[in-house]
Amino acid sequence: MSHVKVEIASQPDCWRQAAKMADSDGLPLPGERVAVVGCGTSWYMAKAYAALREAEGHGDTDAFQASEFPRGRRYDRVLAITRSGTTTEVAELLDALRDTSPTTVITADGETPAAAAAREAVVLDFADELSVVQTRFATSALALLRAHLNYDIEPVAADAEVAVRLPLPVHPALAEQITFLGRGWTVGLAEEAALKCREAAGWWTEAYPAMDYRHGPISIARPGRVVWAFGEIPAGLCEEVEHTGAAFVHSRYNGGYAALGSWRGGGRTGLDPMADLVVAQRVAVLLATSQGLDPDHPRNLTRSVVLP
């Protein structure tokens, strides 16, 4: 079994452990003006958290790729997410902000350049990974941050336990292309799902805000392609997608994950979007292995981008 399969399956327990660290020093306080930075997967988690924090009324929250952070702008706190702690753009940014802004890093290794440069470090070493492809570290960081916003992570972890064993809604032989959609905080999850399929399998994937999808991108929808939505969906979107002949995937839509039918008791109508991301991670692995690719070691990728 590949490392990434084991790491995907371990996410429910990692999320529970991360939630116990929600009172860690250095996490943003209500009312603080916050910037969240990362690269790749970590940036998508930053976008998801930023949207959630603002929606919950905790204060202005912006998300940036570390390389694109506006250094002339001032924040009450800059929060960086980096699994390795060695990514050049993140470490250099934290070092540059050392004397001007309070900084915190969420990382899997506390003995790294990023951890040394930040004023505070929250170390999720239990969520570190052997695979190049990120899964459990990124989602554990988001679980930590959701718990810090007073979300109850236990139902989310319970949904993930369902997600790791569900029959997959996408088969490589029946899907030549996948477009992922989200709204609000789930836009970041949609972008991350698309990245996983590109990284692990070299699959043609795209990602958009669900409302904007109809302003052009829907033109590529057709039979043999998939549109997969996370969280709440705009009225009529499913019908518009199905009219193109593309398959519509959504864990909360009637006719979505068939295996959820017997699980929907007690008023539950689908998976938490983070658990839905777990299903997408599993699809990415299947897309890779169906082509004989190693999902632990994608082409042209390394575990951390360290620039000379």
LINBELNOR-V547497 format. One record per residue. N is the residue number from 1. RES is the residue in three letters. SS is DSSP state (A for helix, B for strand, O for the rest). OMEGA is omega in whole degrees, 0 to 359 (none if undefined). D_CENTER is the distance of its C-alpha to the mean C-alpha in Angstrom with 2 decimals. Layout:
N_RES_SS_OMEGA_D_CENTER / N_RES_SS_OMEGA_D_CENTER
This chain:
1_MET_O_180_22.99 / 2_SER_O_177_20.36 / 3_HIS_A_186_18.52 / 4_VAL_A_177_15.08 / 5_LYS_A_178_16.48 / 6_VAL_A_182_17.62 / 7_GLU_A_176_14.43 / 8_ILE_A_183_12.48 / 9_ALA_A_183_15.45 / 10_SER_O_188_15.57 / 11_GLN_A_180_12.38 / 12_PRO_A_180_14.46 / 13_ASP_A_178_16.88 / 14_CYS_A_180_14.54 / 15_TRP_A_178_13.00 / 16_ARG_A_180_16.65 / 17_GLN_A_179_17.69 / 18_ALA_A_182_15.12 / 19_ALA_A_179_16.28 / 20_LYS_O_181_19.78 / 21_MET_O_186_19.09 / 22_ALA_O_179_18.34 / 23_ASP_O_182_21.76 / 24_SER_O_176_21.28 / 25_ASP_O_174_23.25 / 26_GLY_O_177_21.70 / 27_LEU_O_187_18.89 / 28_PRO_O_177_19.49 / 29_LEU_O_176_22.47 / 30_PRO_O_179_23.06 / 31_GLY_O_178_24.67 / 32_GLU_O_172_23.48 / 33_ARG_O_195_22.44 / 34_VAL_B_167_19.23 / 35_ALA_B_179_17.40 / 36_VAL_B_185_13.98 / 37_VAL_B_177_13.63 / 38_GLY_B_176_11.81 / 39_CYS_O_178_11.95 / 40_GLY_O_180_9.86 / 41_THR_A_182_6.42 / 42_SER_A_177_7.57 / 43_TRP_A_179_8.63 / 44_TYR_A_175_5.65 / 45_MET_A_176_4.84 / 46_ALA_A_179_8.59 / 47_LYS_A_180_8.89 / 48_ALA_A_180_7.35 / 49_TYR_A_181_9.63 / 50_ALA_A_180_12.39 / 51_ALA_A_179_12.73 / 52_LEU_A_184_12.90 / 53_ARG_A_178_15.35 / 54_GLU_A_181_17.55 / 55_ALA_A_180_17.65 / 56_GLU_O_176_18.83 / 57_GLY_O_182_21.51 / 58_HIS_O_178_20.75 / 59_GLY_O_179_21.49 / 60_ASP_O_183_20.67 / 61_THR_B_179_17.25 / 62_ASP_B_177_16.37 / 63_ALA_B_181_13.48 / 64_PHE_B_161_14.70 / 65_GLN_B_186_14.31 / 66_ALA_A_182_16.55 / 67_SER_A_184_19.20 / 68_GLU_A_180_19.52 / 69_PHE_O_180_19.94 / 70_PRO_O_189_23.21 / 71_ARG_O_176_25.34 / 72_GLY_O_182_28.09 / 73_ARG_O_183_26.12 / 74_ARG_O_177_26.37 / 75_TYR_O_176_23.90 / 76_ASP_O_177_24.66 / 77_ARG_B_171_21.77 / 78_VAL_B_182_19.32 / 79_LEU_B_180_16.28 / 80_ALA_B_175_14.76 / 81_ILE_B_179_11.81 / 82_THR_B_181_12.93 / 83_ARG_O_187_12.98 / 84_SER_O_186_16.41 / 85_GLY_O_182_17.94 / 86_THR_O_181_19.93 / 87_THR_O_189_18.09 / 88_THR_A_185_21.01 / 89_GLU_A_181_19.64 / 90_VAL_A_182_18.07 / 91_ALA_A_180_21.18 / 92_GLU_A_179_23.55 / 93_LEU_A_180_22.07 / 94_LEU_A_178_22.26 / 95_ASP_A_180_25.74 / 96_ALA_A_182_26.79 / 97_LEU_O_188_25.81 / 98_ARG_O_186_27.54 / 99_ASP_O_185_30.59 / 100_THR_O_184_29.28 / 101_SER_O_170_26.18 / 102_PRO_O_183_24.92 / 103_THR_B_177_21.87 / 104_THR_B_176_19.47 / 105_VAL_B_169_17.15 / 106_ILE_B_187_14.59 / 107_THR_B_178_15.14 / 108_ALA_O_184_16.07 / 109_ASP_O_182_19.58 / 110_GLY_O_181_21.90 / 111_GLU_O_184_24.48 / 112_THR_O_180_22.94 / 113_PRO_A_181_23.72 / 114_ALA_A_179_20.77 / 115_ALA_A_179_21.73 / 116_ALA_A_183_25.33 / 117_ALA_A_182_24.81 / 118_ALA_O_177_22.92 / 119_ARG_O_180_25.13 / 120_GLU_B_177_22.92 / 121_ALA_B_173_20.53 / 122_VAL_B_190_18.37 / 123_VAL_B_178_18.23 / 124_LEU_O_184_15.97 / 125_ASP_A_179_18.18 / 126_PHE_A_181_17.90 / 127_ALA_A_178_14.28 / 128_ASP_O_189_15.36 / 129_GLU_O_173_15.32 / 130_LEU_O_179_18.02 / 131_SER_O_172_16.08 / 132_VAL_O_182_15.33 / 133_VAL_O_179_12.09 / 134_GLN_O_171_9.31 / 135_THR_O_190_7.99 / 136_ARG_A_178_9.49 / 137_PHE_A_183_9.78 / 138_ALA_A_181_6.32 / 139_THR_A_176_5.93 / 140_SER_A_175_9.57 / 141_ALA_A_179_9.39 / 142_LEU_A_176_7.61 / 143_ALA_A_177_10.25 / 144_LEU_A_184_12.82 / 145_LEU_A_175_12.32 / 146_ARG_A_178_12.44 / 147_ALA_A_178_15.48 / 148_HIS_A_176_16.92 / 149_LEU_O_176_16.92 / 150_ASN_O_170_18.94 / 151_TYR_O_174_16.66 / 152_ASP_O_185_18.02 / 153_ILE_A_183_15.47 / 154_GLU_A_177_18.06 / 155_PRO_A_178_17.78 / 156_VAL_A_178_13.99 / 157_ALA_A_177_14.76 / 158_ALA_A_175_17.64 / 159_ASP_A_180_15.62 / 160_ALA_A_176_13.54 / 161_GLU_A_173_17.01 / 162_VAL_A_186_17.92 / 163_ALA_A_183_14.90 / 164_VAL_O_180_15.82 / 165_ARG_O_179_19.29 / 166_LEU_O_166_19.15 / 167_PRO_O_186_20.87 / 168_LEU_O_184_18.53 / 169_PRO_O_182_18.91 / 170_VAL_O_177_18.97 / 171_HIS_O_183_21.63 / 172_PRO_A_182_21.99 / 173_ALA_A_186_25.61 / 174_LEU_A_184_24.91 / 175_ALA_O_179_21.99 / 176_GLU_O_184_22.60 / 177_GLN_B_179_19.73 / 178_ILE_B_172_16.56 / 179_THR_B_181_15.37 / 180_PHE_B_182_12.18 / 181_LEU_B_175_12.74 / 182_GLY_B_175_11.51 / 183_ARG_O_180_13.44 / 184_GLY_O_184_13.08 / 185_TRP_O_182_9.86 / 186_THR_A_172_8.43 / 187_VAL_A_178_9.20 / 188_GLY_A_178_6.10 / 189_LEU_A_178_4.34 / 190_ALA_A_179_7.53 / 191_GLU_A_178_7.50 / 192_GLU_A_178_4.79 / 193_ALA_A_178_6.97 / 194_ALA_A_179_9.87 / 195_LEU_A_180_9.38 / 196_LYS_A_181_9.37 / 197_CYS_A_177_12.54 / 198_ARG_A_182_14.05 / 199_GLU_A_188_13.69 / 200_ALA_A_191_14.87 / 201_ALA_A_184_17.31 / 202_GLY_O_185_18.18 / 203_TRP_O_176_17.69 / 204_TRP_O_178_18.24 / 205_THR_B_175_15.16 / 206_GLU_B_179_14.61 / 207_ALA_B_184_12.40 / 208_TYR_B_164_14.05 / 209_PRO_B_187_14.52 / 210_ALA_O_181_16.37 / 211_MET_O_183_19.55 / 212_ASP_A_183_19.81 / 213_TYR_A_183_19.46 / 214_ARG_A_181_23.12 / 215_HIS_O_176_24.23 / 216_GLY_O_185_24.45 / 217_PRO_A_180_21.58 / 218_ILE_A_182_22.95 / 219_SER_A_179_25.89 / 220_ILE_A_181_24.39 / 221_ALA_O_178_23.88 / 222_ARG_O_178_26.56 / 223_PRO_O_182_27.47 / 224_GLY_O_177_25.55 / 225_ARG_B_188_22.27 / 226_VAL_B_170_19.37 / 227_VAL_B_188_17.59 / 228_TRP_B_184_14.65 / 229_ALA_B_177_13.76 / 230_PHE_O_174_11.25 / 231_GLY_O_183_13.08 / 232_GLU_O_181_16.38 / 233_ILE_O_178_18.08 / 234_PRO_O_178_21.06 / 235_ALA_O_175_24.45 / 236_GLY_O_184_25.85 / 237_LEU_A_182_22.78 / 238_CYS_A_181_22.97 / 239_GLU_A_179_26.67 / 240_GLU_A_179_26.33 / 241_VAL_A_182_23.93 / 242_GLU_A_178_26.22 / 243_HIS_A_179_29.17 / 244_THR_A_185_27.94 / 245_GLY_O_177_28.01 / 246_ALA_O_176_24.30 / 247_ALA_B_178_22.64 / 248_PHE_B_182_20.44 / 249_VAL_B_179_17.77 / 250_HIS_O_187_16.68 / 251_SER_O_182_16.80 / 252_ARG_O_183_18.82 / 253_TYR_O_177_21.24 / 254_ASN_O_185_24.61 / 255_GLY_O_178_24.78 / 256_GLY_O_182_21.08 / 257_TYR_O_183_20.26 / 258_ALA_A_184_23.85 / 259_ALA_A_179_23.23 / 260_LEU_A_186_22.11 / 261_GLY_A_183_25.65 / 262_SER_A_184_27.23 / 263_TRP_A_189_24.41 / 264_ARG_O_179_24.52 / 265_GLY_A_177_27.37 / 266_GLY_A_176_27.58 / 267_GLY_A_179_26.13 / 268_ARG_O_183_22.60 / 269_THR_O_178_21.52 / 270_GLY_O_183_18.16 / 271_LEU_O_166_14.87 / 272_ASP_O_183_12.62 / 273_PRO_A_177_9.59 / 274_MET_A_176_7.40 / 275_ALA_A_175_10.24 / 276_ASP_A_176_10.28 / 277_LEU_A_177_7.02 / 278_VAL_A_178_9.25 / 279_VAL_A_179_11.94 / 280_ALA_A_176_10.34 / 281_GLN_A_179_9.81 / 282_ARG_A_176_13.44 / 283_VAL_A_179_14.52 / 284_ALA_A_179_13.44 / 285_VAL_A_179_15.62 / 286_LEU_A_178_18.36 / 287_LEU_A_179_18.44 / 288_ALA_A_185_18.95 / 289_THR_A_178_21.57 / 290_SER_O_177_23.40 / 291_GLN_O_182_24.22 / 292_GLY_O_180_25.25 / 293_LEU_O_177_22.45 / 294_ASP_O_183_21.16 / 295_PRO_O_177_17.37 / 296_ASP_O_185_17.67 / 297_HIS_O_181_19.32 / 298_PRO_O_179_18.22 / 299_ARG_O_172_20.87 / 300_ASN_O_182_21.16 / 301_LEU_O_171_18.31 / 302_THR_O_184_18.76 / 303_ARG_O_179_16.79 / 304_SER_O_177_17.30 / 305_VAL_O_179_18.80 / 306_VAL_O_185_22.03 / 307_LEU_O_180_24.39 / 308_PRO_O_none_28.16
